[in-house]
């Protein structure tokens, strides 16, 4: 489970293509690439991301090969919109990307390198499930060009892992991390709290175990019961709100004591180890989205376009055979941008500068009123002419602050 499954909010997508725009940009924001791998060994009961169990009765290698070809074709179809722009980060998310062979990951990244100029020392993240990894596969992923591994640990406790339907054990998580820290430039530990029947003592053990690896980046998510999941239909017994709040406050305090700053709603990092790809999302940067269900956002000097691809892998593959898998497309109008921008930027503890906002949206501070003035008066945002950031109070009621900017 990760913020980088390309599920950045697209509340305003319409089924019909829109063509009108009153957006004016003087510069273009940074550009990232998101690649979605939609398969898992088993669907977790809490997961509402676009993921599908591998059919054990079929030859997955045939499907895998066809999907890699479709991804490359998908990328080719996007190139005219981003011609000449450099990619600043790549994220391979899912699903479980590590169910693919290292040869497939190598083919995808080689195709990307051949088609898109990249910044030097580019951050290339791939999500991985410990239950799908071994030392040889990890070495091959690194050789293919992956520089940052995001390991879906969720917990080190076997009972808790069983409660949330994970396919790996605590021992497998340890084995994967021990190798990952040897091979990769950067490693993220993906963890969850408020799990079914989890106690505060179990949470503290998980945090202590994670800290024993001296991590530079952690993603720590509160388990939420989402519609269209097994847990929604069959709710488990989870810690109540008071206990969950105690857990979150303890996590924040303990991680801070070990030099991990709570820089984003669900992310903690040492200085200069923040996830570059996710940060580009939150600062309303551009991103190409390829693969089943992938979202994209591409700016030109006079418009910002959001797209979403067909979600089901079979539908996506069929659509790519006809040249395009875009299911929805929307041209944002200026009235949408205050909410769209704040929905992202205010997730960052440091917020964003007005200069960053103007580059990404073309907006000025006057375009944010009266919502900005209301947020200041209520003590929810700092009153600084050059900075857009929530206060401690605003951080606690972030959704309320963001909705002030709805058009």
C-alpha positions in Angstrom: 0.0 0.0 0.0 1.6 3.2 -1.0 0.9 6.9 -1.9 2.6 6.2 -5.2 0.2 3.9 -6.8 -0.7 6.8 -9.0 -3.9 7.3 -7.1 -3.4 11.1 -6.8 -6.8 12.7 -6.7 -8.7 13.2 -9.9 -12.1 14.2 -8.6 -13.2 16.1 -11.7 -12.6 13.7 -14.6 -15.5 13.6 -17.0 -16.3 10.8 -19.4 -16.4 13.2 -22.3 -13.3 15.0 -23.5 -13.2 18.7 -22.6 -11.4 21.2 -24.7 -11.8 24.6 -23.1 -9.1 26.0 -20.9 -8.3 29.4 -19.4 -5.0 28.3 -17.8 -1.8 30.2 -18.6 1.6 28.9 -17.6 4.9 30.8 -18.0 7.0 27.7 -17.2 6.4 23.9 -17.1 6.7 21.9 -13.8 9.0 18.9 -13.4 7.9 15.7 -15.2 7.8 12.2 -13.7 6.8 8.8 -15.1 4.5 6.3 -13.4 4.2 2.7 -14.6 1.4 0.5 -13.2 1.7 -3.2 -12.8 -1.8 -4.5 -12.0 -1.2 -8.0 -10.7 -0.7 -9.5 -7.3 -0.2 -13.1 -6.1 -3.3 -12.5 -3.9 -5.6 -9.5 -3.4 -5.3 -8.1 0.2 -8.7 -7.8 1.9 -8.1 -4.1 2.7 -6.8 -3.1 -0.8 -8.8 -0.8 -3.0 -6.1 -0.1 -5.6 -6.2 -1.4 -9.1 -4.8 -4.9 -8.5 -5.9 -8.3 -9.8 -4.9 -11.8 -8.7 -2.8 -13.8 -11.1 -4.8 -16.6 -12.6 -2.8 -19.7 -11.6 -4.4 -21.7 -14.3 -2.8 -19.7 -17.1 0.7 -19.1 -18.3 1.5 -15.7 -16.7 4.7 -15.3 -18.8 2.6 -14.9 -22.0 0.4 -12.2 -20.4 3.5 -10.5 -18.9 5.1 -10.3 -22.3 2.0 -8.8 -23.9 1.7 -6.3 -21.1 5.3 -5.1 -21.4 4.7 -4.6 -25.1 1.6 -2.6 -24.4 3.4 -0.4 -21.8 6.0 0.5 -24.4 3.3 1.3 -27.0 1.4 3.3 -24.3 4.6 5.4 -23.7 5.1 5.9 -27.4 1.6 7.3 -27.7 2.4 9.9 -25.0 5.7 11.1 -26.3 4.4 13.9 -28.6 2.9 15.6 -25.5 6.2 15.7 -23.6 8.7 16.0 -26.5 12.0 17.5 -25.3 11.2 17.4 -21.5 13.4 15.5 -19.1 12.0 12.9 -16.7 13.0 13.6 -13.1 11.7 10.4 -11.4 10.2 7.0 -12.3 7.9 5.0 -10.1 6.8 1.4 -10.8 3.8 0.7 -8.7 0.9 -1.8 -8.4 -0.4 -4.2 -7.7 2.9 -6.0 -7.0 5.5 -5.0 -9.6 7.9 -7.6 -8.2 5.7 -10.4 -9.6 7.3 -9.5 -12.9 10.6 -11.0 -14.0 13.7 -8.9 -13.8 13.9 -9.3 -17.5 10.6 -7.6 -17.9 11.6 -4.7 -15.6 14.8 -4.4 -17.6 12.9 -4.3 -20.9 10.5 -1.6 -19.6 13.3 0.6 -18.2 15.5 0.2 -21.3 12.6 1.3 -23.5 12.1 4.3 -21.2 15.7 5.3 -21.4 15.7 5.0 -25.2 12.7 7.3 -25.5 12.9 9.9 -22.8 15.8 12.1 -21.7 16.3 11.8 -17.9 18.0 13.9 -15.2 21.3 12.6 -14.0 21.1 10.1 -11.1 17.4 9.7 -11.6 15.4 8.1 -8.8 13.8 4.9 -10.1 11.4 3.4 -7.4 9.8 -0.1 -7.6 7.3 -1.5 -5.1 8.0 -5.0 -4.0 6.3 -7.7 -1.8 8.7 -9.7 0.4 6.8 -12.8 -0.6 7.9 -12.4 -4.2 11.6 -11.7 -3.6 14.9 -13.6 -3.4 18.5 -12.4 -3.5 19.0 -13.2 -7.2 15.8 -11.3 -8.2 16.8 -8.3 -6.1 20.2 -8.2 -7.7 18.6 -8.4 -11.2 16.2 -5.6 -10.4 19.1 -3.4 -9.3 21.0 -4.3 -12.5 17.9 -3.3 -14.5 18.1 0.2 -13.2 15.9 0.3 -10.1 17.6 2.6 -7.5 15.0 2.8 -4.8 13.0 -0.2 -3.5 9.8 0.3 -1.6 9.2 -2.9 0.4 5.6 -3.6 1.5 6.4 -4.9 4.9 3.2 -3.7 6.6 4.2 -5.5 9.8 6.9 -7.8 11.2 4.4 -9.7 13.3 3.2 -13.0 11.7 -0.2 -12.9 13.4 -0.9 -9.3 12.2 0.3 -10.2 8.7 -2.1 -13.1 8.7 -4.9 -10.8 9.9 -4.5 -8.6 6.9 -4.0 -11.4 4.3 -0.4 -10.8 3.4 1.4 -13.6 1.6 4.8 -13.1 3.4 6.0 -13.7 6.9 8.1 -11.6 9.3 11.1 -13.7 8.5 10.7 -13.1 4.7 10.4 -9.3 5.4 13.7 -9.4 7.3 15.4 -11.4 4.6 14.2 -9.0 1.9 15.3 -5.9 3.8 18.7 -7.3 4.7 19.5 -7.8 1.0 17.7 -4.6 -0.1 19.8 -2.4 2.1 23.0 -3.9 0.6 22.0 -3.5 -3.0 19.9 -0.3 -3.4 20.8 3.3 -3.0 17.5 4.0 -1.2 15.0 1.8 0.6 11.5 2.6 1.8 9.7 0.6 4.5 6.0 0.5 3.8 4.2 -0.1 7.2 0.6 0.1 8.5 -1.0 0.6 11.9 -4.4 0.2 13.5 -4.4 -3.3 12.1 -7.1 -5.9 13.1 -6.5 -6.8 16.8 -3.3 -4.9 17.0 -2.2 -3.7 20.4 0.0 -0.7 21.2 2.7 -3.2 22.4 2.7 -4.9 19.0 2.9 -1.5 17.3 5.9 -0.6 19.4 7.6 -3.8 18.5 7.0 -3.1 14.8 8.5 0.4 15.1 11.5 -0.8 17.0 12.2 -3.5 14.4 11.9 -1.1 11.6 14.2 1.4 13.3 16.8 -1.4 13.8 17.5 -1.0 10.1 18.3 2.7 10.5 15.9 3.6 7.7 16.1 6.9 5.8 12.5 6.7 4.7 9.3 5.2 6.1 5.7 5.2 4.8 3.3 4.6 7.7 -0.4 4.3 6.9 -3.4 4.1 9.1 -5.5 1.1 7.9 -8.7 2.4 6.5 -11.7 0.3 5.5 -12.5 1.3 1.9 -15.6 0.5 -0.1 -15.3 -2.3 -2.6 -12.9 -4.3 -0.4 -13.4 -7.6 1.5 -12.9 -5.8 4.8 -15.7 -3.4 3.9 -18.1 -6.3 3.4 -16.7 -8.2 6.4 -15.4 -5.6 8.8 -12.6 -6.8 11.1 -12.1 -5.8 14.7 -9.7 -2.8 14.6 -8.5 -0.5 17.3 -10.9 2.3 18.2 -10.2 5.9 17.2 -8.7 6.7 20.6 -6.3 3.8 20.5 -5.5 4.6 16.8 -4.7 8.2 17.7 -2.4 7.0 20.5 -0.6 4.8 18.0 -0.2 7.6 15.5 1.1 10.0 18.1 3.6 7.4 19.4 4.8 6.6 15.9 5.4 10.3 15.2 7.2 10.9 18.5 9.4 7.8 18.2 10.4 8.3 14.6 11.2 12.0 15.3 13.5 10.9 18.1 15.4 8.8 15.5 15.8 11.7 13.0 12.8 10.8 10.8 10.8 13.9 10.0 7.0 13.7 9.3 7.3 15.5 6.0 4.1 14.3 4.4 0.8 13.0 5.7 2.0 9.3 5.7 5.7 9.7 5.1 8.8 10.1 7.3 12.3 10.7 6.1 15.8 11.8 7.1 16.9 15.1 5.6 17.4 14.9 1.8 15.9 11.4 1.7 12.3 12.5 0.8 10.7 10.5 -2.0 11.3 12.7 -5.1 8.5 11.1 -7.1 5.8 11.6 -4.5 7.0 15.1 -3.8 6.5 15.9 -7.4 2.9 14.7 -7.1 2.3 16.9 -4.0 3.8 20.0 -5.7 1.4 19.5 -8.6 4.2 18.4 -11.0 3.4 16.7 -14.3 3.5 12.9 -14.7 3.1 10.5 -17.5 0.9 7.5 -16.5 1.2 4.2 -18.4 -0.4 0.9 -17.7 -3.8 -0.3 -16.6 -5.6 2.3 -14.5 -2.7 4.7 -14.6 -3.4 8.4 -14.2 -1.5 11.1 -16.0 -1.2 14.9 -15.8 0.5 16.8 -18.5 0.8 20.6 -18.8 1.5 22.8 -21.8 1.7 26.6 -21.6 -2.1 27.0 -22.1 -3.7 24.0 -20.6 -3.4 21.1 -18.1 -4.8 17.8 -19.1 -5.6 14.8 -16.8 -6.0 11.4 -18.2 -6.9 7.9 -16.8 -6.4 4.6 -18.6 -8.8 1.6 -18.6 -8.4 -0.2 -15.3 -8.9 -3.8 -16.0 -5.8 -5.4 -17.6 -7.8 -7.2 -20.3 -9.6 -4.0 -21.2 -6.4 -2.1 -21.2 -4.6 -4.6 -23.5 -7.6 -4.7 -25.9 -7.6 -0.9 -26.1 -3.9 -0.7 -26.7 -4.3 -2.9 -29.7 -6.5 -0.1 -31.1 -3.8 2.5 -30.4 -4.9 4.2 -27.1 -6.1 3.0 -23.7 -7.3 6.5 -22.5 -10.7 6.0 -20.8 -11.2 9.6 -19.5 -9.6 12.9 -20.3 -10.2 16.3 -18.8 -8.8 19.7 -19.5 -8.6 21.6 -16.2 -10.0 25.1 -16.0 -8.7 27.9 -13.8 -11.6 27.6 -11.3 -10.5 24.0 -10.6 -6.9 24.7 -9.8 -7.0 26.2 -6.3 -8.6 23.0 -4.9 -6.6 20.7 -7.1 -3.4 22.4 -6.0 -4.2 22.6 -2.3 -5.4 19.0 -2.3 -1.8 18.0 -3.1 0.5 20.7 -1.7 -1.0 20.9 1.7 -0.1 17.2 2.3 3.5 18.4 2.7 4.4 19.6 6.2 6.4 22.5 4.7 3.7 23.3 2.2 4.8 25.1 -1.0 6.0 28.5 -2.0 3.9 30.9 -4.1 6.6 30.6 -6.8 6.1 26.9 -6.9 2.3 27.3 -7.2 2.6 29.9 -10.0 4.9 27.6 -12.0 2.6 24.6 -11.6 -0.8 26.4 -12.1 -0.3 30.0 -13.2 -2.3 31.1 -10.2 -1.5 34.1 -8.0 -2.3 34.6 -4.3 -5.3 36.7 -5.3 -6.8 33.6 -7.0 -6.9 31.8 -3.7 -9.1 34.3 -1.9 -11.5 34.2 -0.1 -10.5 30.7 1.0 -7.0 31.7 1.9 -8.2 34.5 4.1 -10.7 32.3 5.8 -8.0 29.7 6.6 -5.7 32.4 8.0 -8.5 33.8 10.2 -9.3 30.3 11.6 -5.7 29.6 12.4 -5.5 26.8 9.9 -2.8 28.2 7.6 0.3 30.4 8.2 0.0 34.0 7.2 3.1 34.4 5.1 3.1 36.2 1.8 5.5 33.7 0.2 4.4 30.4 1.7 1.3 28.2 1.6 1.4 25.9 4.6 -1.0 24.6 7.3 -0.5 25.3 11.0 -0.4 22.5 13.5 -4.2 22.9 13.9 -4.6 22.8 10.1 -2.5 19.6 10.0 -5.0 18.0 12.3 -8.0 19.0 10.2 -6.3 18.9 6.8 -9.4 17.8 4.8 -11.4 20.7 6.2 -8.6 23.1 5.1 -8.5 21.6 1.6 -12.2 21.8 1.0 -12.2 25.6 1.7 -10.6 25.9 -1.8 -13.4 24.1 -3.7 -14.7 26.3 -6.5 
